[in-house]
């Protein structure tokens, strides 16, 4: 699956990124998301797979396309694949022209991606060097010391990415008290999580609470990169939401590991930059074509590919570097 489908998934991510990139800065986040969803869904129609969306735009009644349970791809006779998508991760980032908006999908064999409930999840993300050396149960200062030691640097040299939310006031206070630096972001903790596992991005960890579905997508990428995510579902005050999550097998007292969130052996992760950021360049339009910057990860084959693609305006030639 990894070898036969990785380039097809690259094309899917590229098409979604290009479609919504035309709306960068327009201030219409829902419209930007719709453009990405429509383009991703259309591109998936030609992929040689019998795919099922396990993480998507929501339940069928809420999402006309790429809803959970939707069948995608060319259907029976092709490999059975579970798909997790975020056609536009960072809708507000795209709407305002801010950095780090990306189009994302992850794929695995059936059962290879956790069907995570649409709830918040407390997360701790580190790169390969600190894998196995941190714990979601440990104090912030202790985890930062462990990360610094693993990277052979001081705590003051670390940069921790945190979503700029009121709920993170205590976390931010603890990070600052420990001496580490903070990068506050408005959206895009998935992009930040991937960046934490890629050398040279300047991000060393991600801490805080974000969406559980994005945690699964991050786990797919981190498994391929050798990094680590730990997650714990946050108890929802809505009784119906909690009961639904528990009916899906959710455990609120459990720390989910990378392998819990993405247990598959065959994993492909594809992301294309929409707006430029720490990890990827954004979509660039010029007089004779379009240029995109993408990341393709595969788990079993241990391949990490940064791909620069130029699509000529006549549509006849695609050049990839």
N, C-alpha and C positions, 0 to 999 in steps of 0.2 A: 504493500500500500504506500509506504513512504516514498519509494522511488517512482512509482507510476503516477502518483497523484500530486506530488509536491509542487510541480510547475503549474498544474491546473489550479491548485489553491492559490498560488502566487497570482495568477491571472484574475481570480475572483477578488482578491484583496485589492489589486491594482484598480480594477474597474469601479469598485465601491469608493475608493479614495479619490479617483479622478472625478467621479460624478458629484460628490459632495464638496470637493475643493472649489468648484465653480461658484459656491455660495459662501466662501470664506469672507467673514466680515459683514455679511448682510444682516446680521442680528436676528436671524430666524432659525433658531436651533431645531425646532421640530421639522421645518422644511429641509434643513441640511440632513437630518437623520433619515427622512423619507427618501431623499435622493440616494443616499448610501444603501438603504435597505432594498430599494427597487433595483439598483444596479447589481448588488450582490446576488439577489434572488435570480435575476435574469442570467447572470454569468454561471450560476450553479446549474442551470438547466442543461448545460452542455458538458458537465463533468461526468466522467465515467465512474459513477458510484451509485449505490442504492443507499442514499443518505437519509438520516433522520435528525432533525434539530432537537437537541436535548437542552441547550441553553440558547435562548433567542430573545426576541422582542417582547415576550410575554405570552400569556395564554391566548388561545385562538380567538376568543371573543374580544380581546383587547388589541390584537395585532393582525392585520390582514395578510401579512407576509412574514416569513421567517419566525413563525410562532412555534412554541414548544410542541413537538410531535409532528410537525409538518415534514412531509417527504420531499426530498430534493435530489437532484441529479437525474441520471438517465434511467434509473430504476433497476428492476430485477434483471439478473444475469451479470450485474456488476458487483464489485466488493461492497459488503454491508458496512456502513461507516456511521458513527455518531459524530455530530457536528455541534460545536459551540461557537456562537458568533457574537460579535459586537461590531456591527457595520460601521459605526462611528463612535469610537470611544473618546469622549470629550466633546459632546455636542455644543456646550457653551464655549469651548475653546475654538471650535470652528466658527461659531456665530460671531465671535469677537475678534477672530484672527490671532488668538493667543497660541503659544507653542504647545507641541506635544499631542495634538489630535491625531489619531491613527485609525485605520480600518483593520479589523482583526478577525481571524477565525482560527480555530483549533479543531483537529479531527483525530479520531482514534477508532480502533475496532469496537464492535458493539460492547457496551459496558465499560469502556475505557475512560469515560469522563463522568464525574459525579453529577447527577441531576440535582443541583443545589437549589434550595428554595430561595425565592426572591426576598431575602432578608439581609440585614447588616451582618458583617463578620469582622471581628477583631483580628488584625493581621500583623504578622511579623515576617518581613522578607529580607533575606541576606544572600550574598553571592557564594560561590563555591568555597572560598577560603574559610568562611565562618559557618558552613554547613555542619550541623551536629553540635555546635558549640553555644547555641542560644536556646532560650525557652520562653514561651509565651507567659509562663507562670513566674518567671524571674523578674526582679525589679529592673526598671529601665537602665539604671546606672550599671548594673551587673552585666546586662546584655551588651551595653556599649563598650565596656571594658573587654568583654570576650571578643567582640568584633574587631576592636582596635588591636588586640593581641594577635588575632588571626591574620590581620593585614600588616603586622609589624609597624604600627604607627601609634601615635597618641590619640586619646579620645578627642582632643581638640582638633585633630585633623579630619575627623569624620564629618560627613554630611548626611543627615537623615531627612528623608522626604516625608512630609505629613500633610494630609488634606487640611486646608484652612477652614476648620469648622469649630463652632463653639464647644462641641462635645470633646474636643481635643485640648482644651485649656490646661488641664492637669498634666497631660502627656507632654505638651510643649514646655511647661514649667519644669518637668523632671529632666527632659533632654537638655535644656539650658543649664540647669543646676549641675548636671554631670559634665558640662563643658563642651559638648558637641555642637556643631553648627546645624542649622535647620533650613531646609528649603520648603517653604509653604506653597502649596499649589491649590488652585481653585477647583480643578478636576483632573482626572487622568491618573489615578493611582495604579492602573494596569501598566501603562507606559513606564511609570516610575519603578514599578516592581521589576520589570524586565531590565531596565537600566541598571538596577542595583547588582545584577548578575553579569553585566558586561563591563569589562575593564576599560577605563578611560572616559567613562561618562561623568565621573565626579560625584556619583551617588553611591553610598555605601550600605544603606538600609532604608527600608520603608516601614513605618510604624503607624498604627491607628486603625480606625474602623471605616470600612467601605462595603461595597456590595459583595455578597457571597458569590453570585455568578461570575463576577470579575475575578474573584479568587480562584475559581476553577480554570479560567483562561490563563491567569498568571501561573498557576501550578503546571499547566501543560508546557508553557515556555520555560519555566525554571527547571523542570525535569530534564528538558533537552539541554539546558545550559549548565546543569550540575549545581544549581543554586537550591535554595530552600524557602518554602513558605510554610508557616504555621498559622492556622486559623481556628477561631472559635465563634460559633454562631451567637449572636446577641439576642437575648430573650425579647420577643416582641410583645408589647403590651396588648396588642390585639389578639384576643383569645382564639378567634377563628383562624388567624394567620399562623399561630403557633400549632394549632391542631392540624392544619393542613401540612405544615412542615414536618410534624412528627409522623403523619401518615405516609410521607415520602421517605421516612427512615432517618430524618434529621435527629442528631443528638446534641443537645444544648450544653451538656457537661463534658463534651469531648473536644480535645485539641486535634484538629484535622491536620495531618501531615501532607506533604507534597504527593505522596503515593495514595493517600486517601482521596484526595481531590482529583488526581489524574492517574488512576491505577493502570492504564493501558500500557501495553508493550510497544505498540506501533503508534507513534504520535507524530503528527505534522502540525506545526504552528506557523502561521503566515501573518505578517503585519506590513502595511504600507503607510508611510507618513502622509498625512493630509496637510498639516501645518508643520513647519520645521521645528525640531526639538533636540533634546540631548541625544536621542538614539538615531533618529532618521531625519533626512531632509523632507520638506513638504513637496507637494505636487507643484511642478513648474511648467507653465504654459509659455510657448514661444511661437514664432511665426510659422514654423514648419512642423510642429509636433508638440509632444508632451513628454516630460521627464518625471519619473517616479523613483523613489528610494524605498527599498523593501528589505525585510528580514525573513528568511526561511530557516526553520529549525526542524530537525528530525531526530527522534530519540534513539532508535535502534542503530541507525547508521552513524550516529554522533556527528552529524554535519551541521555547521553553522554558516549560513551564507548571507552576506550582505549583497543585494542585487540592485544595480542601477539600470533602469530600463528607459529607453527612448522609443516612443511610438511615433512614427512618421505620420504627418498629416494626411497622406493619401491612404493610410490604413493598410498598405501592402507590406510594410517592412517594420519589424520590431527588432531593435538591437539591445542586447543585454550585456552588461559589463560585470 
